[in-house]
Amino acid sequence: MLPRSLPETSFFLPDRGEPALRWGIIGTGWIAGFFVGALHRWTIQRAESVASRSLEGASAFAREHGIDRAAASAEELVADPAIDVVYIAAPQSEHLALGLLAIAAGKHVLIEKPLATNAADARVLVDAARAAGVFLMEAMWSRYQPQALAIRALIAEGVIGEPRSVAADHGQAMDPAHRLFLPGTGGGALLDLGIYPVQLDSMVLGSPDAITAVGSLAASGVDATSTLVLKHGDEQSTLTTTLLTRTPTVAAISGTEARVEIEGPFHIPTSFVVRSPDLIEEPLRWSDPTGVGLMDGLAWEATALATSVGEGRVESPLHTHDETIAILATIDEARRQLGAR
């Protein structure tokens, strides 16, 4: 039988003692625009400078988003003593070089997911950050949203019993000219879309004992579709992703006593229900009470980072360096089995 209510959960609400950090932004694509907008609307953090491939592009972005300075290069931005933390929103193939640049300058770093295009490069970034004593975090925004924290709490309190499996999908119909179809740049469905189902499975069940991947490749050789079966002891999770069609992008976490069904798209601010094995028992519904919706959900990861920095941490307790690397290792193996470029 389900409890009458779900566990109380605390969120990464702003202005709760975290430092107000000064942010530098590298990259001026669509995700950077959404991130800065969320940062300024929903946190006490502030973007102070931005760099892009050209000073003209950086200046235009700065004007649009109310940022005081535009840097002529990433090197100039990370050398700025008035910057505390750098958010890297450049293409995935540039994450390693730009991350190392910011770390060498002594800045804390938030790097858009995936942290790197493979587990080995992610380990290089982690080792460099640890040696420098700076905070490094993958911008896996789903981990810091209210629904993720609420789900963690109900699992921790045993509401669903012992978690046994995860089923999740993430598919988008991408234009064949999109960068995700380009090999060598972090293209393919798994690194950009499939990482969300994989990280959810990791959050709930940890690293798999065995990985089986089937799917198809695009003409360019990147993974276009895949289904991953991840073995966890006697149970297994099923995760799917595709660049070829929009899928429901929902997820379910099944336990011995109940099931959590996360409404789509499950990786952005959304709702979930908890269902008992008893078909006639009324499910419990959780809805986000904060009013922070859609892409404004990027704000949660920024406040989470500032909170950890204020606590003297060098990695996120909700998404550790080792777990970040392990998730990429799972994707590496799946891509290897698919023969993806």
C-alpha positions in Angstrom: 0.0 0.0 0.0 1.3 3.5 -0.9 1.8 6.1 1.8 -0.7 8.9 2.0 1.9 11.5 0.9 5.3 11.6 -0.6 8.5 12.6 1.3 9.2 16.3 1.9 12.1 17.4 -0.4 14.3 20.4 -0.3 15.3 22.0 -3.6 18.2 24.2 -4.8 16.3 27.4 -4.1 18.3 30.5 -4.7 19.7 32.9 -2.0 19.9 30.3 0.7 23.5 31.0 1.7 25.3 30.0 -1.5 27.9 32.5 -2.9 26.9 34.8 -5.7 29.6 33.7 -8.3 30.7 35.7 -11.3 30.3 33.5 -14.4 32.1 33.5 -17.7 30.3 31.9 -20.7 32.2 30.2 -23.5 29.9 29.5 -26.5 26.9 31.4 -27.7 24.6 28.8 -29.1 21.0 28.2 -28.2 21.8 26.3 -24.9 24.0 29.2 -23.7 21.2 31.6 -24.3 18.7 29.5 -22.3 21.3 29.0 -19.6 22.1 32.7 -19.1 18.4 33.6 -19.2 17.6 31.0 -16.5 20.7 32.2 -14.5 19.5 35.8 -14.4 15.8 35.1 -13.8 16.0 32.4 -11.2 19.4 32.6 -9.3 21.6 35.1 -7.6 24.4 34.2 -10.0 25.5 36.6 -12.7 27.1 36.2 -16.1 29.8 38.8 -16.3 31.7 37.9 -19.6 31.2 35.9 -22.7 33.5 34.5 -25.4 32.8 33.0 -28.8 34.6 32.2 -32.0 34.5 35.9 -32.8 34.4 39.1 -30.8 31.4 40.2 -32.9 29.5 37.1 -32.0 30.3 37.4 -28.3 29.4 41.1 -28.3 26.0 40.5 -29.9 25.3 37.7 -27.3 26.4 40.1 -24.5 24.0 42.8 -25.6 21.1 40.4 -26.0 21.6 38.9 -22.5 22.6 41.9 -20.5 26.2 40.8 -20.0 28.7 43.6 -19.3 31.8 42.3 -21.1 32.6 40.3 -24.3 36.0 38.7 -24.5 38.0 38.4 -27.7 38.8 34.7 -27.0 38.4 31.9 -24.5 41.9 32.6 -23.3 41.1 36.2 -22.5 37.9 35.1 -20.7 39.6 32.6 -18.4 42.4 35.0 -17.6 39.9 37.5 -16.3 40.4 37.8 -12.5 36.8 38.9 -12.1 35.5 35.5 -13.3 35.0 32.8 -10.6 33.4 30.0 -12.7 33.3 29.2 -16.4 30.3 27.6 -18.2 31.4 25.8 -21.4 28.6 25.5 -24.0 30.8 25.0 -27.0 30.5 21.9 -29.2 31.2 18.6 -27.5 34.5 18.1 -29.4 35.8 21.2 -27.8 34.9 20.3 -24.2 38.3 18.7 -23.3 40.5 21.6 -24.6 38.3 24.4 -23.2 37.8 22.6 -19.9 41.6 22.2 -19.4 42.1 25.8 -20.4 39.7 27.0 -17.7 41.0 24.6 -15.1 44.6 25.7 -15.7 43.5 29.3 -15.1 42.2 28.2 -11.7 38.5 28.6 -12.5 35.6 26.4 -11.4 34.1 24.8 -14.4 30.6 23.7 -15.5 30.7 21.8 -18.8 27.7 21.0 -20.9 26.8 17.4 -21.2 28.5 15.2 -22.1 31.5 16.3 -20.1 33.7 14.9 -22.9 33.2 12.7 -25.9 34.5 9.6 -24.1 35.4 8.3 -20.7 39.1 8.6 -21.2 38.9 12.4 -21.9 36.5 12.8 -19.0 39.1 11.2 -16.7 41.7 13.7 -18.0 39.5 16.6 -17.1 38.7 15.1 -13.7 42.4 14.5 -12.9 43.3 18.0 -13.9 40.5 19.6 -11.8 41.5 17.5 -8.8 45.1 18.5 -9.1 44.2 22.1 -9.4 41.7 22.0 -6.5 38.9 23.5 -8.6 35.2 22.5 -8.8 34.3 20.6 -12.0 30.8 19.5 -12.9 29.0 18.1 -15.9 25.9 20.2 -16.7 23.5 17.3 -16.3 20.7 19.6 -15.4 18.2 16.7 -14.9 20.0 15.7 -11.7 19.3 19.0 -9.9 15.7 19.6 -10.9 13.0 19.2 -8.2 11.6 16.0 -9.6 15.0 14.2 -9.5 15.4 15.3 -5.9 11.9 14.2 -5.0 12.5 10.8 -6.7 15.7 10.3 -4.8 13.9 11.0 -1.5 11.1 8.5 -2.1 13.6 5.8 -3.2 15.7 6.6 -0.1 12.7 6.3 2.2 11.7 2.9 0.6 8.4 4.1 -0.9 9.0 1.9 -4.0 10.8 -0.9 -2.1 14.0 -2.1 -3.8 14.6 -0.5 -7.2 14.9 -3.2 -9.8 14.8 -1.7 -13.3 14.5 1.5 -15.4 12.8 1.9 -18.7 13.4 5.2 -20.5 13.5 6.7 -24.0 14.7 9.9 -25.6 14.2 10.5 -29.3 14.1 13.6 -31.5 13.7 14.0 -35.2 16.8 15.8 -36.1 17.6 17.5 -39.5 20.2 15.4 -41.4 22.3 18.6 -41.6 22.4 18.9 -37.8 25.8 18.6 -36.1 24.7 15.4 -34.4 25.1 13.6 -37.7 28.7 14.7 -38.0 31.4 12.2 -36.8 34.3 13.4 -34.8 32.4 16.2 -33.1 30.5 14.2 -30.5 27.8 13.4 -32.9 25.3 10.5 -32.6 22.2 9.9 -30.5 23.8 8.4 -27.5 26.1 11.1 -26.4 23.6 13.9 -26.8 20.2 12.3 -26.2 20.8 8.8 -24.9 22.9 10.1 -22.0 19.7 11.2 -20.3 18.2 7.7 -20.0 21.7 6.3 -19.1 22.2 8.8 -16.3 18.7 8.1 -14.9 19.5 4.4 -14.8 22.9 5.2 -13.1 21.2 7.4 -10.6 18.8 4.6 -9.6 20.9 1.5 -10.0 24.5 2.4 -10.5 26.8 1.0 -13.2 25.6 -2.0 -15.1 27.1 -5.5 -14.8 26.8 -6.0 -18.5 25.8 -3.9 -21.6 24.0 -5.1 -24.8 23.4 -2.6 -27.6 21.6 -2.9 -30.9 20.7 -0.2 -33.3 21.5 1.5 -36.6 24.0 3.9 -38.0 23.4 7.1 -40.1 25.1 7.3 -43.5 27.9 9.4 -41.8 28.6 6.5 -39.4 27.3 8.0 -36.2 24.8 6.1 -34.1 21.3 7.1 -35.3 19.2 4.7 -33.2 20.0 2.3 -30.3 18.4 0.2 -27.7 20.5 -0.6 -24.6 19.8 -3.5 -22.3 21.8 -2.9 -19.0 22.0 -5.8 -16.7 21.9 -5.1 -12.9 22.2 -8.4 -11.1 19.2 -10.5 -11.9 17.3 -7.5 -13.4 17.7 -5.4 -16.5 16.9 -1.9 -17.7 15.9 -1.0 -21.2 16.9 2.4 -22.7 16.3 3.6 -26.2 17.3 6.7 -28.2 17.1 7.9 -31.7 17.8 10.9 -34.0 15.2 9.8 -36.5 11.8 10.4 -34.7 10.3 12.1 -31.7 9.5 9.6 -29.1 7.4 10.0 -25.9 10.6 10.6 -23.9 9.1 9.1 -20.7 10.7 7.0 -18.0 9.6 4.4 -15.4 11.5 3.2 -12.3 10.2 -0.1 -11.1 10.7 -1.3 -7.5 9.5 -4.3 -5.5 6.7 -2.2 -3.9 5.7 0.4 -6.4 6.6 2.1 -9.7 7.5 5.7 -10.5 6.3 7.0 -13.9 8.0 10.2 -15.0 6.0 12.1 -17.5 7.6 13.3 -20.7 9.9 14.9 -21.5 11.3 13.2 -18.4 14.7 15.1 -18.5 13.1 18.6 -18.1 11.0 20.0 -15.3 7.9 17.7 -15.2 5.6 15.6 -13.0 5.5 11.9 -12.0 3.1 9.4 -10.4 3.8 6.6 -8.0 1.7 3.5 -8.7 1.1 0.5 -6.5 1.1 -3.1 -7.9 -2.6 -3.0 -6.9 -4.3 -1.9 -10.1 -7.3 -0.3 -8.2 -5.2 1.7 -5.7 -5.2 5.4 -6.4 -1.7 6.5 -7.5 0.2 9.4 -5.8 0.9 12.3 -8.0 3.8 14.8 -7.6 3.9 18.1 -9.5 6.7 20.6 -9.5 5.6 23.3 -7.0 8.3 25.9 -7.9 7.0 27.4 -11.1 10.4 27.0 -12.8 9.5 25.3 -16.1 10.9 24.2 -19.4 14.4 25.5 -20.1 14.4 27.7 -17.0 15.1 24.4 -15.3 18.8 25.0 -16.2 18.9 27.4 -13.2 18.9 24.5 -10.7 22.3 23.3 -11.7 23.8 26.7 -11.4 22.6 27.1 -7.8 23.6 23.6 -7.1 27.1 24.3 -8.3 27.4 27.5 -6.2 26.1 25.6 -3.2 28.8 23.0 -3.5 31.5 25.7 -4.1 30.3 27.5 -1.0 30.7 24.2 0.9 34.3 23.8 -0.2 33.6 20.8 -2.5 35.4 20.0 -5.7 32.7 17.7 -7.2 28.9 17.4 -7.1 27.7 15.0 -4.4 24.7 14.2 -6.6 26.7 13.4 -9.7 30.2 12.6 -8.8 33.3 12.6 -11.0 33.5 8.8 -10.9 29.8 8.4 -11.8 30.2 10.9 -14.7 33.0 8.8 -16.1 31.2 5.5 -15.6 28.2 6.8 -17.5 30.4 7.8 -20.4 32.1 4.3 -20.2 28.6 2.8 -20.6 28.1 4.9 -23.7 31.6 4.1 -25.0 30.8 0.4 -24.9 27.4 0.8 -26.5 28.9 2.9 -29.3 31.7 0.3 -29.7 29.1 -2.5 -30.1 27.2 -0.5 -32.7 30.3 0.3 -34.6 29.6 4.1 -34.4 32.2 6.6 -35.5 
